Amino acid sequence: MILCSCNVLTKEAILAAAEALVAADPLRPVTPGRVFRVLGVRPNCGSCVDLIRAMLRDFGLPLTCPEPLAPDTDFGDDDEETVIVEERIVIIEFNKIV
């Protein structure tokens, strides 16, 4: 069954890409955008995005970030700044990534 007629993506291809994403990083949520990137295409009209999201949810794939997003600890250093970059937490100390 074709879910994205702009890119001629089948349900099977989308599901296989989503399962590969989960296998590669089980803690990172699966999004239609990530699925498109794995398949090497871009959404054109976007009408399939909600359908893909619903299909991923129906198959039980992780669509949201697991809780908690950050460890429940105090980093304890006033010289550090916590910055959220692409759903991950990065500690920046004096212009270097720790």
N, C-alpha and C positions, 0 to 999 in steps of 0.2 A: 504494500500500500504506500503510495507517495504522499508524504506529509508536507513537503516543501516543493511546490511545482516550479518555483523560480530556479532552484538549483537541482531539481529532480532528485531529492533525497527521500529514500524509503524509510519506513518505520524501522526496518531491520538495521539499516546503516546508522541511523540516529541512535538506536538502542546500543549497538555495538560500540559506537564512539563513546557514549555515556558510560558504559561498563568499563571501557579502557581508562577513562578519566578516574573512575572510582578506584580501580585497581592500582593506578599510578599514585594517587594521593587520596586515601579514603576520608581524610578529615576536611578536605576542601569541597565546598558545595559544587554540584553540577548545575550549570546554567546553559540556556540555549546558546548564548554567545560562545562559551567554551566548546560546546559541541560543534558549532560552526567552524571554529578555529581548528579543531582536530581534523575535521573533514576537508579543510583547505578552501572553504567557501565563506561568503559573507551574505547576511540576509539582505534581500532586495526590497520586497514590499513589506515584509514584517508580519504578514497575516498569519504565518505559521508559528510564530513565537509562543503564543498562548497555548496552541495545540501541543507543541513540543513540551512545554512546561507541564501541562496536564498529563501527558503520556509519561514523562519522567516520574512525576509524583505517583501515578497509578502503578508504576513498576517498583515503587519503594526506594528510589534512588535519593540520596541526600540533596535537597534543594536549598537548605539554609545552613548557616554556619552552626557547628556544634557549640554548645555552651560549656564552659565560659569561653569567650574569645581570647581572654588574656589570663595568665596564671594569677591566682589570688595571692600575690606576694607584693611586698613593698620593695621597689628597686633601690630605695634608700640613698641615692646619691642626687643631690640637688643640681649637680653639673650635667645630669643626663636629661634628655627630652624624649618622651615617648611619642612616636608618630605612627599612625596607622597607614600602611601602604599596601594596597591590593589585598585586603582582608587578612593581613598578617601584621604582627607588631614588630617594629624595628626600634632598637635603642640606638640613638645617635649620641656619641660622646666626642666632643671636640672635632667635629667634621669627619669622623671615621665611623663606619658601621661596625658595631660590636657583634 
